[in-house]
Each structure stands twice: as C-alpha cells, then as structure tokens.
Amino acid sequence: MCPISFCWNAKRKGIDLMDEYADSSFLVSCYLADAHTPRARVHLSKLATGLPFTALHALEVHNALKLGVFRRLVTEAQSAAAWSDLESDLRAGRLVRTAMNWQVALRLASTLCKRHSTNLGTRSLDILHVACARSLGSSTLSTFDLRQAALARKIGMIAGP
C-alpha cells in the first residue's frame, strides 16, 4: 500500500484541491520513514482530495531520495520503492500533477525574499515553495520547516501540520 493511500480517506470531508500545498520535505516524510512520518500520516488522514505536485516537487523529492542513498540513510531499493509509491499515488490522484506559472511564482518569491528573509532567515527553495503555494491559491502549507512555516504565516497562510 502506498504511503499516501495508507492515510487517504475519501469519505471524510477534506480540504479542497489546491487549498492545501505540501512542501517537498513533507512529501518525503510520507514516502520514507523519518521523525515526521507519524504526524504526516495523521495529517494526511484528514484529506479527501489530492495534493498538488509540481515540477519543483518532482525534482526535490527525487533528489532527496537519491541523496538518502548517497548518505547511506536508505538503500537503492528503498529509494526506488519510495519513488514507485509516489508514482502510484500520482496515478491514483492522491497527488495531482500541477502546472505552475513560474513567472508569477518567481516574482512573488522575489518579493517575499525582499520583505522577509532578513528577519526570518528563509532559504530560497523554502521561499519558492511558499510562493508556489500562494500562486496556486492555497491557504494552507504543510511543512515541518519552521522558517518556511513562519514565512507562510507572515503572508496569512495556515502552516502545519
């Protein structure tokens, strides 16, 4: 059973598509067991709709799985199985391939950087995820990154889980 399908509950009232955006590290916690996996699964059990999956997610999640092999945190087989589970969730609609208007997202990311990076210490990819979420109209950001969550809250988003 795929990790997200483990938590999927289509009969519950959930969050509307694109209202919730999960950053890449949240998604990685869904596919490879780590300290955040239990909280990620509890949160996912409340969703009844698919999560957006952008080209940024694809790059970052795939790279995180490969980096895990390089760091000897997971085996090649575990990395491949995690990616296979993710692809299965894409086919099932638990993750939804989502096109980004990168010009809009990057412009917003630049604005967020200018306004908040000095005070929050956010990294560029964290800023970009918040900008992508906002560009898609999401009001909620699922992340375990404290600085990214702080940035999301600064612009009026809900951050968690």
MARRO-803431 format. One record per atom (N, C-alpha, C, O): atom name; residue in one letter; residue number from 1; x, y negated, z negated. Coordinates in Angstrom, 1 decimal. Example, Ala and Ser with C-alpha at 12.3 -4.5 7.8 and 13.67 -1.06 7.14 Angstrom:
2
N,A,1,13.2,5.7,-7.8
CA,A,1,12.3,4.5,-7.8
C,A,1,13.2,3.3,-7.8
O,A,1,14.2,3.3,-8.5
N,S,2,12.8,2.2,-7.1
CA,S,2,13.7,1.1,-7.1
C,S,2,12.9,0.0,-7.9
O,S,2,13.4,-1.1,-8.0
***
This chain:
161
N,M,1,0.8,1.2,0.0
CA,M,1,0.0,0.0,0.0
C,M,1,0.9,-1.2,0.0
O,M,1,1.9,-1.3,-0.7
N,C,2,0.5,-2.2,0.8
CA,C,2,1.3,-3.4,0.9
C,C,2,1.2,-4.3,-0.4
O,C,2,0.1,-4.2,-1.0
N,P,3,2.2,-5.0,-0.8
CA,P,3,2.1,-5.8,-2.0
C,P,3,1.0,-6.8,-2.0
O,P,3,0.3,-6.9,-3.0
N,I,4,0.7,-7.5,-0.9
CA,I,4,-0.4,-8.4,-1.0
C,I,4,-1.7,-7.7,-1.0
O,I,4,-2.7,-8.1,-1.6
N,S,5,-1.8,-6.6,-0.2
CA,S,5,-3.0,-5.8,-0.2
C,S,5,-3.3,-5.2,-1.6
O,S,5,-4.5,-5.0,-1.9
N,F,6,-2.3,-5.0,-2.4
CA,F,6,-2.5,-4.5,-3.7
C,F,6,-3.3,-5.5,-4.5
O,F,6,-4.1,-5.1,-5.4
N,C,7,-3.1,-6.7,-4.3
CA,C,7,-3.7,-7.8,-5.0
C,C,7,-5.0,-8.4,-4.3
O,C,7,-5.7,-9.1,-4.9
N,W,8,-5.2,-8.0,-3.1
CA,W,8,-6.2,-8.6,-2.3
C,W,8,-7.6,-8.1,-2.8
O,W,8,-7.8,-7.0,-3.1
N,N,9,-8.5,-9.1,-2.9
CA,N,9,-9.8,-8.7,-3.4
C,N,9,-10.8,-9.6,-2.6
O,N,9,-11.2,-10.7,-3.0
N,A,10,-11.3,-9.1,-1.4
CA,A,10,-12.1,-9.9,-0.5
C,A,10,-13.5,-10.1,-1.1
O,A,10,-14.3,-10.9,-0.6
N,K,11,-13.9,-9.4,-2.2
CA,K,11,-15.2,-9.6,-2.7
C,K,11,-15.3,-10.7,-3.7
O,K,11,-16.4,-11.2,-4.1
N,R,12,-14.1,-11.2,-4.2
CA,R,12,-14.1,-12.3,-5.1
C,R,12,-14.2,-13.6,-4.4
O,R,12,-13.8,-13.8,-3.2
N,K,13,-14.8,-14.6,-5.0
CA,K,13,-14.7,-16.0,-4.4
C,K,13,-13.3,-16.5,-4.6
O,K,13,-12.8,-16.5,-5.7
N,G,14,-12.7,-16.9,-3.5
CA,G,14,-11.3,-17.3,-3.5
C,G,14,-11.2,-18.7,-3.0
O,G,14,-12.1,-19.5,-2.9
N,I,15,-9.9,-19.0,-2.6
CA,I,15,-9.6,-20.3,-2.1
C,I,15,-9.6,-20.3,-0.6
O,I,15,-9.2,-19.3,0.0
N,D,16,-10.2,-21.3,0.0
CA,D,16,-10.3,-21.4,1.4
C,D,16,-9.0,-21.3,2.1
O,D,16,-8.0,-21.8,1.6
N,L,17,-9.0,-20.8,3.3
CA,L,17,-7.8,-20.7,4.1
C,L,17,-7.2,-22.1,4.3
O,L,17,-8.0,-23.1,4.5
N,M,18,-6.0,-22.2,4.2
CA,M,18,-5.2,-23.4,4.3
C,M,18,-5.3,-24.3,3.0
O,M,18,-4.6,-25.3,2.9
N,D,19,-6.2,-24.0,2.1
CA,D,19,-6.3,-24.8,0.9
C,D,19,-5.1,-24.4,0.0
O,D,19,-4.7,-25.2,-0.8
N,E,20,-4.6,-23.2,0.1
CA,E,20,-3.5,-22.7,-0.7
C,E,20,-2.4,-22.4,0.2
O,E,20,-2.5,-21.8,1.3
N,Y,21,-1.2,-22.8,-0.2
CA,Y,21,0.1,-22.6,0.6
C,Y,21,1.0,-22.0,-0.4
O,Y,21,1.2,-22.6,-1.5
N,A,22,1.7,-20.9,-0.1
CA,A,22,2.7,-20.3,-0.9
C,A,22,4.1,-20.6,-0.3
O,A,22,4.3,-20.4,0.9
N,D,23,5.0,-21.0,-1.1
CA,D,23,6.4,-21.2,-0.6
C,D,23,7.0,-19.8,-0.4
O,D,23,6.5,-18.8,-0.8
N,S,24,8.2,-19.8,0.3
CA,S,24,8.8,-18.5,0.6
C,S,24,9.2,-17.7,-0.6
O,S,24,9.1,-16.5,-0.5
N,S,25,9.7,-18.4,-1.6
CA,S,25,10.2,-17.6,-2.8
C,S,25,9.0,-16.9,-3.5
O,S,25,9.1,-15.8,-4.0
N,F,26,7.8,-17.5,-3.4
CA,F,26,6.6,-16.9,-4.0
C,F,26,6.3,-15.6,-3.1
O,F,26,6.0,-14.6,-3.7
N,L,27,6.4,-15.8,-1.8
CA,L,27,6.1,-14.6,-1.0
C,L,27,7.1,-13.5,-1.2
O,L,27,6.8,-12.3,-1.2
N,V,28,8.4,-13.9,-1.3
CA,V,28,9.4,-12.8,-1.6
C,V,28,9.1,-12.1,-2.9
O,V,28,9.3,-10.8,-2.9
N,S,29,8.6,-12.8,-3.9
CA,S,29,8.2,-12.1,-5.1
C,S,29,7.1,-11.1,-4.9
O,S,29,6.9,-10.2,-5.7
N,C,30,6.3,-11.3,-3.9
CA,C,30,5.2,-10.4,-3.5
C,C,30,5.7,-9.1,-2.9
O,C,30,5.1,-8.0,-3.0
N,Y,31,6.9,-9.1,-2.3
CA,Y,31,7.4,-8.0,-1.5
C,Y,31,8.6,-7.3,-2.1
O,Y,31,8.8,-6.1,-1.8
N,L,32,9.3,-8.0,-3.0
CA,L,32,10.4,-7.3,-3.7
C,L,32,10.2,-7.6,-5.2
O,L,32,10.0,-8.8,-5.6
N,A,33,10.3,-6.6,-6.0
CA,A,33,10.1,-6.8,-7.4
C,A,33,11.1,-7.7,-8.0
O,A,33,12.3,-7.5,-7.8
N,D,34,10.7,-8.7,-8.7
CA,D,34,11.6,-9.6,-9.5
C,D,34,10.8,-10.1,-10.7
O,D,34,9.7,-9.6,-11.0
N,A,35,11.4,-11.0,-11.4
CA,A,35,10.8,-11.5,-12.7
C,A,35,9.5,-12.2,-12.5
O,A,35,8.7,-12.2,-13.4
N,H,36,9.2,-12.7,-11.3
CA,H,36,8.0,-13.4,-11.0
C,H,36,6.9,-12.5,-10.4
O,H,36,5.7,-12.9,-10.3
N,T,37,7.2,-11.3,-10.0
CA,T,37,6.2,-10.4,-9.3
C,T,37,4.9,-10.2,-10.1
O,T,37,3.9,-10.3,-9.5
N,P,38,5.0,-9.9,-11.4
CA,P,38,3.7,-9.7,-12.1
C,P,38,2.8,-11.0,-12.0
O,P,38,1.6,-10.8,-11.8
N,R,39,3.3,-12.2,-12.2
CA,R,39,2.5,-13.4,-12.1
C,R,39,2.0,-13.6,-10.7
O,R,39,0.9,-14.1,-10.5
N,A,40,2.8,-13.3,-9.7
CA,A,40,2.4,-13.5,-8.3
C,A,40,1.3,-12.6,-8.0
O,A,40,0.3,-13.0,-7.3
N,R,41,1.3,-11.3,-8.5
CA,R,41,0.2,-10.4,-8.2
C,R,41,-1.1,-10.8,-8.9
O,R,41,-2.1,-10.6,-8.3
N,V,42,-1.0,-11.3,-10.1
CA,V,42,-2.2,-11.7,-10.8
C,V,42,-2.8,-12.9,-10.0
O,V,42,-4.0,-12.9,-9.8
N,H,43,-2.0,-13.8,-9.6
CA,H,43,-2.5,-15.0,-8.8
C,H,43,-3.1,-14.5,-7.5
O,H,43,-4.2,-15.0,-7.1
N,L,44,-2.4,-13.6,-6.8
CA,L,44,-3.0,-13.1,-5.5
C,L,44,-4.3,-12.4,-5.7
O,L,44,-5.1,-12.4,-4.8
N,S,45,-4.5,-11.8,-6.8
CA,S,45,-5.8,-11.0,-7.0
C,S,45,-7.0,-12.0,-7.0
O,S,45,-8.1,-11.5,-6.9
N,K,46,-6.7,-13.3,-7.2
CA,K,46,-7.8,-14.2,-7.2
C,K,46,-8.1,-14.7,-5.8
O,K,46,-9.1,-15.4,-5.6
N,L,47,-7.3,-14.4,-4.8
CA,L,47,-7.5,-14.9,-3.4
C,L,47,-8.4,-14.0,-2.6
O,L,47,-8.3,-12.8,-2.7
N,A,48,-9.3,-14.6,-1.8
CA,A,48,-10.1,-13.8,-1.0
C,A,48,-9.8,-14.1,0.5
O,A,48,-10.4,-13.5,1.4
N,T,49,-8.9,-15.0,0.8
CA,T,49,-8.6,-15.4,2.1
C,T,49,-7.1,-15.3,2.3
O,T,49,-6.3,-15.3,1.4
N,G,50,-6.7,-15.3,3.6
CA,G,50,-5.3,-15.2,3.9
C,G,50,-4.5,-16.5,3.6
O,G,50,-5.0,-17.6,3.6
N,L,51,-3.2,-16.3,3.4
CA,L,51,-2.3,-17.4,3.1
C,L,51,-1.6,-17.8,4.4
O,L,51,-1.3,-16.9,5.2
N,P,52,-1.4,-19.1,4.7
CA,P,52,-0.7,-19.5,5.9
C,P,52,0.7,-18.9,5.9
O,P,52,1.4,-18.8,4.9
N,F,53,1.2,-18.5,7.1
CA,F,53,2.5,-18.0,7.3
C,F,53,3.1,-18.7,8.5
O,F,53,2.8,-18.4,9.6
N,T,54,4.1,-19.6,8.2
CA,T,54,4.6,-20.5,9.3
C,T,54,6.0,-19.9,9.8
O,T,54,6.5,-18.9,9.2
N,A,55,6.5,-20.5,10.8
CA,A,55,7.9,-20.1,11.3
C,A,55,8.9,-20.3,10.2
O,A,55,9.9,-19.6,10.1
N,L,56,8.7,-21.3,9.3
CA,L,56,9.6,-21.5,8.2
C,L,56,9.5,-20.4,7.2
O,L,56,10.6,-19.9,6.7
N,H,57,8.4,-19.9,6.9
CA,H,57,8.2,-18.7,6.1
C,H,57,9.0,-17.5,6.7
O,H,57,9.7,-16.8,6.0
N,A,58,8.7,-17.3,8.0
CA,A,58,9.3,-16.1,8.6
C,A,58,10.9,-16.2,8.5
O,A,58,11.5,-15.2,8.1
N,L,59,11.4,-17.3,8.8
CA,L,59,12.9,-17.5,8.7
C,L,59,13.4,-17.3,7.2
O,L,59,14.3,-16.5,7.0
N,E,60,12.7,-18.0,6.3
CA,E,60,13.2,-17.9,4.9
C,E,60,13.0,-16.5,4.3
O,E,60,13.9,-16.1,3.6
N,V,61,11.9,-15.9,4.5
CA,V,61,11.6,-14.6,3.9
C,V,61,12.5,-13.6,4.5
O,V,61,13.1,-12.8,3.8
N,H,62,12.7,-13.6,5.8
CA,H,62,13.5,-12.6,6.4
C,H,62,15.0,-12.8,6.0
O,H,62,15.7,-11.8,5.7
N,N,63,15.4,-14.1,5.9
CA,N,63,16.8,-14.3,5.4
C,N,63,16.9,-13.9,3.9
O,N,63,18.0,-13.4,3.5
N,A,64,15.9,-14.2,3.1
CA,A,64,16.0,-13.8,1.7
C,A,64,16.2,-12.2,1.5
O,A,64,16.9,-11.8,0.7
N,L,65,15.5,-11.5,2.4
CA,L,65,15.6,-10.0,2.4
C,L,65,17.0,-9.6,2.8
O,L,65,17.6,-8.7,2.1
N,K,66,17.5,-10.2,3.8
CA,K,66,18.9,-9.9,4.3
C,K,66,19.9,-10.3,3.2
O,K,66,20.9,-9.6,3.0
N,L,67,19.7,-11.5,2.6
CA,L,67,20.6,-12.0,1.6
C,L,67,20.6,-11.0,0.4
O,L,67,21.7,-10.8,-0.2
N,G,68,19.5,-10.5,0.1
CA,G,68,19.4,-9.5,-1.0
C,G,68,20.2,-8.3,-0.7
O,G,68,20.9,-7.7,-1.7
N,V,69,20.3,-7.8,0.5
CA,V,69,21.2,-6.7,0.9
C,V,69,22.6,-7.1,0.7
O,V,69,23.4,-6.4,0.2
N,F,70,23.0,-8.3,1.2
CA,F,70,24.3,-8.8,1.2
C,F,70,24.8,-8.9,-0.3
O,F,70,25.9,-8.5,-0.6
N,R,71,23.9,-9.3,-1.2
CA,R,71,24.3,-9.5,-2.6
C,R,71,24.1,-8.2,-3.4
O,R,71,24.4,-8.1,-4.6
N,R,72,23.8,-7.1,-2.7
CA,R,72,23.6,-5.8,-3.2
C,R,72,22.5,-5.7,-4.3
O,R,72,22.6,-5.0,-5.3
N,L,73,21.5,-6.6,-4.1
CA,L,73,20.3,-6.6,-5.0
C,L,73,19.3,-5.5,-4.6
O,L,73,18.5,-5.0,-5.4
N,V,74,19.3,-5.3,-3.3
CA,V,74,18.4,-4.3,-2.7
C,V,74,19.1,-3.6,-1.6
O,V,74,20.2,-4.0,-1.1
N,T,75,18.6,-2.4,-1.2
CA,T,75,19.2,-1.6,-0.1
C,T,75,18.6,-2.1,1.2
O,T,75,17.6,-2.8,1.3
N,E,76,19.3,-1.7,2.3
CA,E,76,18.8,-2.0,3.6
C,E,76,17.4,-1.4,3.8
O,E,76,16.5,-2.0,4.3
N,A,77,17.2,-0.2,3.2
CA,A,77,15.9,0.5,3.3
C,A,77,14.8,-0.3,2.6
O,A,77,13.7,-0.5,3.1
N,Q,78,15.1,-0.9,1.4
CA,Q,78,14.2,-1.7,0.6
C,Q,78,13.8,-3.0,1.4
O,Q,78,12.7,-3.4,1.4
N,S,79,14.8,-3.6,1.9
CA,S,79,14.6,-4.8,2.7
C,S,79,13.7,-4.5,3.9
O,S,79,12.8,-5.3,4.2
N,A,80,14.0,-3.5,4.6
CA,A,80,13.2,-3.1,5.8
C,A,80,11.8,-2.8,5.4
O,A,80,10.8,-3.1,6.1
N,A,81,11.6,-2.1,4.3
CA,A,81,10.3,-1.7,3.8
C,A,81,9.5,-3.0,3.4
O,A,81,8.3,-3.1,3.7
N,A,82,10.2,-3.9,2.8
CA,A,82,9.5,-5.2,2.4
C,A,82,9.0,-5.9,3.7
O,A,82,7.9,-6.4,3.7
N,W,83,9.9,-6.0,4.7
CA,W,83,9.5,-6.7,5.9
C,W,83,8.4,-6.0,6.6
O,W,83,7.5,-6.6,7.2
N,S,84,8.4,-4.7,6.6
CA,S,84,7.3,-3.9,7.2
C,S,84,6.0,-4.1,6.5
O,S,84,5.0,-4.3,7.1
N,D,85,6.1,-4.2,5.1
CA,D,85,4.9,-4.5,4.4
C,D,85,4.3,-5.9,4.7
O,D,85,3.1,-6.1,4.9
N,L,86,5.2,-6.9,4.9
CA,L,86,4.8,-8.2,5.3
C,L,86,4.1,-8.2,6.7
O,L,86,3.1,-8.8,6.9
N,E,87,4.7,-7.5,7.6
CA,E,87,4.1,-7.4,8.9
C,E,87,2.7,-6.7,8.9
O,E,87,1.8,-7.1,9.6
N,S,88,2.6,-5.8,8.0
CA,S,88,1.3,-5.1,7.8
C,S,88,0.3,-6.1,7.3
O,S,88,-0.9,-6.1,7.7
N,D,89,0.7,-7.0,6.4
CA,D,89,-0.2,-8.0,5.8
C,D,89,-0.6,-9.0,6.9
O,D,89,-1.7,-9.6,6.9
N,L,90,0.4,-9.3,7.8
CA,L,90,0.0,-10.2,8.9
C,L,90,-1.0,-9.6,9.8
O,L,90,-2.0,-10.3,10.2
N,R,91,-0.9,-8.3,10.1
CA,R,91,-1.8,-7.6,11.0
C,R,91,-3.2,-7.6,10.3
O,R,91,-4.2,-7.6,11.0
N,A,92,-3.2,-7.4,9.0
CA,A,92,-4.5,-7.3,8.3
C,A,92,-5.1,-8.7,8.0
O,A,92,-6.3,-8.7,7.5
N,G,93,-4.4,-9.8,8.2
CA,G,93,-5.0,-11.1,8.0
C,G,93,-4.8,-11.6,6.5
O,G,93,-5.3,-12.6,6.2
N,R,94,-4.0,-10.9,5.7
CA,R,94,-3.7,-11.3,4.4
C,R,94,-2.7,-12.5,4.4
O,R,94,-2.8,-13.4,3.6
N,L,95,-1.9,-12.5,5.4
CA,L,95,-1.1,-13.6,5.8
C,L,95,-1.5,-14.0,7.2
O,L,95,-1.8,-13.2,8.0
N,V,96,-1.6,-15.3,7.5
CA,V,96,-2.1,-15.8,8.7
C,V,96,-1.0,-16.6,9.4
O,V,96,-0.6,-17.7,8.9
N,R,97,-0.6,-16.2,10.6
CA,R,97,0.4,-17.0,11.4
C,R,97,-0.2,-18.4,11.6
O,R,97,-1.3,-18.5,12.1
N,T,98,0.5,-19.4,11.2
CA,T,98,0.0,-20.7,11.3
C,T,98,1.0,-21.6,12.0
O,T,98,2.2,-21.7,11.6
N,A,99,0.5,-22.3,13.0
CA,A,99,1.4,-23.2,13.8
C,A,99,1.5,-24.5,13.0
O,A,99,0.5,-25.0,12.4
N,M,100,2.7,-25.1,12.9
CA,M,100,2.9,-26.3,12.2
C,M,100,3.1,-27.4,13.3
O,M,100,3.6,-27.2,14.4
N,N,101,2.6,-28.6,13.0
CA,N,101,3.0,-29.8,13.7
C,N,101,4.3,-30.3,13.0
O,N,101,4.2,-31.0,12.1
N,W,102,5.4,-29.8,13.5
CA,W,102,6.7,-30.1,12.9
C,W,102,7.1,-31.6,12.8
O,W,102,7.7,-32.0,11.9
N,Q,103,6.6,-32.3,13.8
CA,Q,103,6.9,-33.8,13.8
C,Q,103,6.2,-34.4,12.6
O,Q,103,6.8,-35.2,11.9
N,V,104,5.0,-34.1,12.3
CA,V,104,4.2,-34.6,11.2
C,V,104,4.9,-34.1,9.9
O,V,104,5.1,-34.9,9.0
N,A,105,5.2,-32.8,9.8
CA,A,105,5.7,-32.3,8.6
C,A,105,7.1,-32.9,8.3
O,A,105,7.4,-33.2,7.1
N,L,106,7.9,-33.0,9.3
CA,L,106,9.3,-33.6,9.0
C,L,106,9.2,-35.1,8.7
O,L,106,10.0,-35.6,7.9
N,R,107,8.3,-35.8,9.3
CA,R,107,8.1,-37.2,8.9
C,R,107,7.6,-37.3,7.5
O,R,107,8.1,-38.2,6.7
N,L,108,6.7,-36.5,7.1
CA,L,108,6.2,-36.5,5.7
C,L,108,7.4,-36.1,4.7
O,L,108,7.5,-36.7,3.7
N,A,109,8.1,-35.1,5.1
CA,A,109,9.3,-34.7,4.3
C,A,109,10.3,-35.8,4.1
O,A,109,10.8,-36.0,3.0
N,S,110,10.5,-36.5,5.1
CA,S,110,11.4,-37.7,5.0
C,S,110,10.9,-38.7,4.0
O,S,110,11.7,-39.3,3.2
N,T,111,9.6,-39.0,4.1
CA,T,111,9.0,-39.9,3.2
C,T,111,9.1,-39.4,1.8
O,T,111,9.4,-40.2,0.8
N,L,112,8.8,-38.1,1.6
CA,L,112,8.9,-37.6,0.2
C,L,112,10.3,-37.6,-0.3
O,L,112,10.5,-37.9,-1.5
N,C,113,11.3,-37.4,0.5
CA,C,113,12.7,-37.5,0.1
C,C,113,13.0,-38.9,-0.4
O,C,113,13.6,-39.0,-1.5
N,K,114,12.6,-39.9,0.4
CA,K,114,12.9,-41.2,0.0
C,K,114,12.3,-41.7,-1.3
O,K,114,12.8,-42.4,-2.1
N,R,115,11.1,-41.2,-1.5
CA,R,115,10.3,-41.6,-2.7
C,R,115,10.6,-40.8,-3.9
O,R,115,10.5,-41.3,-5.0
N,H,116,11.0,-39.5,-3.8
CA,H,116,11.1,-38.7,-5.0
C,H,116,12.3,-37.9,-5.3
O,H,116,12.5,-37.5,-6.4
N,S,117,13.2,-37.8,-4.3
CA,S,117,14.4,-36.9,-4.5
C,S,117,15.3,-37.4,-5.6
O,S,117,15.9,-36.7,-6.3
N,T,118,15.5,-38.7,-5.7
CA,T,118,16.4,-39.3,-6.7
C,T,118,15.9,-39.0,-8.1
O,T,118,16.7,-38.7,-9.0
N,N,119,14.6,-38.9,-8.3
CA,N,119,14.1,-38.7,-9.7
C,N,119,13.9,-37.2,-9.9
O,N,119,14.0,-36.7,-11.1
N,L,120,13.6,-36.4,-8.9
CA,L,120,13.2,-35.0,-9.1
C,L,120,14.4,-34.0,-8.8
O,L,120,14.4,-32.9,-9.2
N,G,121,15.3,-34.5,-7.9
CA,G,121,16.4,-33.6,-7.6
C,G,121,16.0,-32.4,-6.7
O,G,121,16.5,-31.4,-6.7
N,T,122,15.0,-32.7,-5.8
CA,T,122,14.5,-31.7,-4.9
C,T,122,15.4,-31.4,-3.8
O,T,122,16.1,-32.3,-3.3
N,R,123,15.5,-30.1,-3.3
CA,R,123,16.3,-29.7,-2.2
C,R,123,15.4,-29.9,-0.9
O,R,123,14.2,-30.0,-1.0
N,S,124,16.1,-30.0,0.2
CA,S,124,15.4,-30.3,1.5
C,S,124,14.4,-29.3,1.8
O,S,124,13.3,-29.6,2.3
N,L,125,14.7,-28.0,1.7
CA,L,125,13.7,-27.0,2.0
C,L,125,12.5,-27.0,1.1
O,L,125,11.4,-26.7,1.5
N,D,126,12.8,-27.3,-0.2
CA,D,126,11.6,-27.5,-1.1
C,D,126,10.7,-28.6,-0.7
O,D,126,9.5,-28.5,-0.7
N,I,127,11.3,-29.7,-0.3
CA,I,127,10.6,-30.9,0.2
C,I,127,9.8,-30.5,1.5
O,I,127,8.6,-30.8,1.6
N,L,128,10.5,-29.7,2.4
CA,L,128,9.8,-29.3,3.6
C,L,128,8.6,-28.4,3.3
O,L,128,7.6,-28.6,4.0
N,H,129,8.7,-27.5,2.4
CA,H,129,7.5,-26.7,2.1
C,H,129,6.4,-27.5,1.5
O,H,129,5.2,-27.3,1.9
N,V,130,6.7,-28.5,0.7
CA,V,130,5.6,-29.4,0.2
C,V,130,5.0,-30.1,1.3
O,V,130,3.8,-30.3,1.4
N,A,131,5.8,-30.6,2.2
CA,A,131,5.3,-31.4,3.4
C,A,131,4.5,-30.5,4.3
O,A,131,3.5,-30.9,4.8
N,C,132,4.9,-29.3,4.5
CA,C,132,4.1,-28.3,5.3
C,C,132,2.8,-28.1,4.7
O,C,132,1.8,-28.1,5.4
N,A,133,2.8,-27.8,3.4
CA,A,133,1.5,-27.6,2.7
C,A,133,0.6,-28.7,2.9
O,A,133,-0.6,-28.6,3.2
N,R,134,1.1,-29.9,2.6
CA,R,134,0.2,-31.1,2.7
C,R,134,-0.2,-31.3,4.2
O,R,134,-1.4,-31.7,4.4
N,S,135,0.7,-31.1,5.1
CA,S,135,0.3,-31.3,6.6
C,S,135,-0.8,-30.3,7.0
O,S,135,-1.5,-30.7,7.9
N,L,136,-0.8,-29.2,6.4
CA,L,136,-1.9,-28.2,6.7
C,L,136,-3.2,-28.5,5.9
O,L,136,-4.2,-27.8,6.1
N,G,137,-3.2,-29.5,5.1
CA,G,137,-4.4,-29.9,4.3
C,G,137,-4.5,-29.1,3.0
O,G,137,-5.6,-29.1,2.4
N,S,138,-3.5,-28.4,2.6
CA,S,138,-3.5,-27.6,1.4
C,S,138,-3.5,-28.5,0.2
O,S,138,-2.8,-29.6,0.1
N,S,139,-4.3,-28.1,-0.8
CA,S,139,-4.3,-28.9,-2.1
C,S,139,-3.6,-28.1,-3.2
O,S,139,-3.3,-28.7,-4.2
N,T,140,-3.2,-26.9,-2.9
CA,T,140,-2.6,-26.1,-3.9
C,T,140,-1.3,-25.5,-3.3
O,T,140,-1.3,-25.0,-2.2
N,L,141,-0.2,-25.5,-4.1
CA,L,141,1.1,-24.9,-3.7
C,L,141,1.4,-23.8,-4.7
O,L,141,1.5,-24.1,-5.9
N,S,142,1.6,-22.6,-4.3
CA,S,142,2.0,-21.5,-5.1
C,S,142,3.5,-21.4,-5.0
O,S,142,4.1,-21.2,-4.0
N,T,143,4.2,-21.7,-6.2
CA,T,143,5.6,-21.7,-6.2
C,T,143,6.1,-21.4,-7.6
O,T,143,5.4,-21.7,-8.6
N,F,144,7.3,-20.8,-7.8
CA,F,144,7.9,-20.7,-9.1
C,F,144,9.0,-21.7,-9.3
O,F,144,9.7,-21.7,-10.3
N,D,145,9.2,-22.5,-8.3
CA,D,145,10.3,-23.5,-8.3
C,D,145,9.8,-24.7,-9.0
O,D,145,8.9,-25.4,-8.6
N,L,146,10.4,-25.1,-10.1
CA,L,146,9.9,-26.2,-11.0
C,L,146,10.0,-27.5,-10.3
O,L,146,9.1,-28.4,-10.5
N,R,147,11.1,-27.8,-9.6
CA,R,147,11.2,-29.1,-8.9
C,R,147,10.3,-29.2,-7.8
O,R,147,9.7,-30.3,-7.5
N,Q,148,10.1,-28.1,-7.0
CA,Q,148,9.1,-28.2,-5.9
C,Q,148,7.7,-28.4,-6.5
O,Q,148,6.9,-29.2,-5.9
N,A,149,7.4,-27.7,-7.6
CA,A,149,6.1,-27.9,-8.2
C,A,149,5.9,-29.3,-8.7
O,A,149,4.8,-29.9,-8.6
N,A,150,7.0,-29.9,-9.3
CA,A,150,6.9,-31.3,-9.7
C,A,150,6.6,-32.3,-8.5
O,A,150,5.8,-33.2,-8.7
N,L,151,7.3,-32.0,-7.4
CA,L,151,7.0,-32.8,-6.2
C,L,151,5.6,-32.7,-5.8
O,L,151,4.9,-33.7,-5.4
N,A,152,5.1,-31.5,-5.7
CA,A,152,3.7,-31.3,-5.3
C,A,152,2.8,-32.0,-6.2
O,A,152,1.8,-32.6,-5.7
N,R,153,3.0,-32.0,-7.5
CA,R,153,2.1,-32.7,-8.4
C,R,153,2.2,-34.2,-8.2
O,R,153,1.2,-34.9,-8.4
N,K,154,3.4,-34.7,-7.9
CA,K,154,3.6,-36.1,-7.7
C,K,154,2.7,-36.6,-6.5
O,K,154,2.3,-37.8,-6.6
N,I,155,2.4,-35.8,-5.6
CA,I,155,1.6,-36.2,-4.4
C,I,155,0.1,-35.7,-4.6
O,I,155,-0.6,-35.7,-3.6
N,G,156,-0.2,-35.3,-5.8
CA,G,156,-1.6,-35.0,-6.1
C,G,156,-2.0,-33.5,-5.8
O,G,156,-3.2,-33.2,-5.8
N,M,157,-1.1,-32.7,-5.6
CA,M,157,-1.4,-31.3,-5.3
C,M,157,-1.4,-30.5,-6.7
O,M,157,-0.9,-31.0,-7.7
N,I,158,-2.1,-29.4,-6.7
CA,I,158,-2.0,-28.4,-7.8
C,I,158,-0.9,-27.5,-7.5
O,I,158,-0.7,-27.0,-6.4
N,A,159,-0.1,-27.2,-8.5
CA,A,159,1.1,-26.4,-8.3
C,A,159,1.1,-25.3,-9.4
O,A,159,0.7,-25.5,-10.5
N,G,160,1.4,-24.1,-9.0
CA,G,160,1.4,-23.0,-9.9
C,G,160,2.0,-21.8,-9.3
O,G,160,2.8,-22.0,-8.4
N,P,161,1.8,-20.6,-9.7
CA,P,161,0.5,-20.2,-10.3
C,P,161,0.4,-20.6,-11.7
O,P,161,-0.6,-20.3,-12.4
***
